[in-house]
């Protein structure tokens, strides 16, 4: 008799600097999922080594022809893939293309949307066309010549240097003067072949999650990010050098406008599953709040202390039910 429970792969790992962070997200998701409703397996993807972790502590190789495996002599096929890879190949459309080819439903947006949101420079210029406020930026490709004075004249100082196509916090630098630009570019080019230099936005940093199904639209309370570091860098994000306040301490009217913008961007992209959008709330000359989008994370961290689980709790929702709704939405 066929098992009536859906079998879900939590797909984690990946090839970026955040492989280990992704593994922590997988453990978080494993603890959140409804085990009475689903058979849950963790699948670690790194390069061409794809394997599933079994309950007895061993692992089994994944057959890439159909994303299946053998457990105790039984052929196991998945019904759904929950992708929690931070960076390539799970956040740039590559994994999604593979799952499309084998007709396996998955938790993230489509190939195009994943590729678009993964490239920060392309995403900013795309959304600018829809009236989304973003900082001015310049794209540099590996080997291209650049003029430091022209960059300073256009963007001002300080500015940010970050890998353009990368899902991690590695390689990001806050450049305070022109002498720091070249070293920052060297660090960023270690992570990506394309680097974005972005104008500095002064204000309150917040992050907001959202998901939609055929039946509902849920925008979570935003989280305010407070750090004594120069910016929300890797140490702030993963080593506790940050204060995360949910809901964010912003004007109630501004909070409504941010939630509306989050929902609008989700619809513009025709996104799927949970995404998280980061913003800077700055002030205009009259002192009014201005909403500036920083970037979009389509596979946000899912440990117990990550932004999304915090926001789910603040919304009075059950993460177990949220995940079930996201999975079942693919089968309606």
Secondary structure, 3 states (H helix, E strand, C coil): CCCCCEEEEEEEECCCCCHHHHHHHHHHHHHHCCCCCEEEEEEEEECCEEEEECCCCCEEECECCCCEEEECCEEEECCEEEECCCCCCCCCCHHHHHHHHCCCEECCCCHHHHHHHHEHHHHHHHHHCCCCCCCCEEEEECCCCCCHHHHHHHHCCCEEEEECECCCCCCCEEECCHHHHHHHHHHHHCCCCEEEEEECCCCEEEEEEEEECCCCEEECCCEEEECCCCCCCHHHHHCCCCEEEECCCCCHHHHHHHHHHHHHHHHHHCCCCCEEEEEEEEECCCCCEEEEEEEEECCCCCCCCCHHHHHHHHCCCCHHHHHHHHHHHCCC
